[in-house]
Amino acid sequence: MKNEPTFTLGIEEEYLLVDKASRSLVVDPPQSLMEEAESQAKGQVTSELLRSQIEVGTRVCHNIQEAREDLARLRRIVVDTAAAHNLAPIAASTHPFSSWTEQKHTPKDRYESLTFEMQGAARRLVICGMHVHVGIDDDELRIDLMNQMSYFLPHLLALSCSSPFWGGRDTGLKSYRLTVFDALPRTGVPERFASWAEYQRHIGILVDAGLIEDSTKIWWDLRPSGRFPTLETRVMDVCTRLDDAIALAALLACILRMLYRLRGHNQRWRIYTPMLIRENRWRAMRYSFDAGLIDLARGVVVPFDELLDELLGLVAEDAEALGCETEVASIRNILSRGTSAHRQLKDFEIEQAAGKNVEESLLAVVDTLIADTAEGL
């Protein structure tokens, strides 16, 4: 298509660091670990708000295969560097049993400022996510696609859930992470804007009032990046398996290309109220894909596999154009195998049925998370 966006990809993942012996979060990892990882990754590994967290970010990737290669390399660096200190990363959005009250913050000015402003809401942020940037060079197009893309955020969340446990208990939610993150301001389903200028005006009000420094302090599930010419999707839990992360990044890029393609034919996805999108978001948090989502056009709850079949049909042309047909098709593996949350809960149930107590069962869950995080590297 003429003047088509680049649809480049960048993937950021956050991991939790655990002690291999206790399987607890490591409260105070050696500084040398970060230094070693940063030197190998050449600026693509960074610290996070808490010392028990570590973040990686791929280069700007021109296709999904390039993104997979770079993300696998970064995961491998973190796995190997941590192992040298008898630690391991887990790609899960919450730790099954370690308490947020025991964690230490990384001593950096921006983290100190965040903690001072957000107080208890920030101190509980022992959570990790996956952020996917898709290159959309045009400002107006970014806003238009953000308005339409919001509809699909619950679908992506449902396929990524990895946070069923909190503080040693089954929360009953497949994605508990967002209940923690939503305590912060400027989170959740994004607002709708008629233009880039309208978006900028609203950001300007907050900046001029001294409430935020810039748009990087907007933490919606989907936002125009404040640093890059990209649309950044932030709703997803971090995927424990690399294959799942790549499949979701590919599907996301294809959805955005599909919406752009429709625009070229003077068509567009219907814009629904945030109230209805939030309802589907809650269903994804609570059930993942087990109980279906509302088909907002029909006004009924539809089984997720039917919704996914329809979605994959809609983006088939785009998967071919972006060269990611295999990766998009592998989304079905998540549905048949289950998300990380499903796997964690199943492991816990198996251990309980074998006569293990809660503590022993949760240790087994962490062991599986360690293994699955390193799988395929």
Helices and strands as residue ranges (DSSP letters): E 9-19, H 31-41, E 45-47, E 53-57, H 64-83, E 87-90, G 100-102, H 109-118, H 120-123, E 130-135, H 139-149, G 150-152, H 153-158, E 165-166, E 169-170, H 177-181, E 187-188, H 196-208, G 215-217, E 219-220, E 222-224, E 230-233, H 242-264, H 274-287, E 293-295, E 300-302, H 304-314, H 316-321, H 325-329, H 331-337, H 340-353, H 358-374
